[in-house]
Amino acid sequence: MPTDRSRREIRDSKVLAAMSHPLRRRLLDILRVDGPATASALSAKTGQAVGNISHHLKVLATSELVEEVPELARDRRERWWRRSPGVLSWSPSDFPDDPVAAAAESLLLDRQAGLVRQWFAERETYPEEWRRAAFTADHWARLSVAELAELEERLLALLAPLADREVPDDGQERRLVFLSVRAVPGTP
């Protein structure tokens, strides 16, 4: 069983497609952020019907992206789910000419862009200090393949402890922050 910080390499485009569906991606995010939940609790958080949530949880379970947590159930009818441990990772080069993988990548990019657009639409509802703290950055750098791989390792090593840490009880306000990093070859 992988640990929360271990990396799970996605090699099957069906798994990539399963995790790329907009609702399933949202369910994965909720389970990652909030921890284990029942289909009913996930229904309340997403506004979707419990039956629809159950269907999507089964799809995610088939791809081993979520797993049941029977020890949390109060009785035999109650089913709790959690996101399977490990950081999900894949490379588009593992799916050459695979239209399922191409569509999945596009859906994932849409999800990330949608979260940023949501921030822009709602930012005026946040206090000034949060509006100032949020940032966007982009850079250009000439890198070798090895340097790009090293950059990925360093960025993931920087981000993982933030996601996995116990939140300090020090009286400071903490809000959920979406972090996204992409590094792709391109031209200005």
Buried (B, 14 or more C-beta within 10 A) or exposed (E): EEEEBEEBEBEBBBBBBBBBBEBBBBBBBBBEEEEBBBBEBBBEBBEBEBEBBBBBBEBBBEBEBBBBBEEBEEEEEEBBBBBBEBBBEBEEEBBEEBEBBBBBBEBBEBBBEEEEEEBEEEEEEBEEEBEEEEEEEEEEEEEEEEEBEEBEEEEBEEBEEEEEEEEEEEEEEEEEEEEEEEEEEEEE
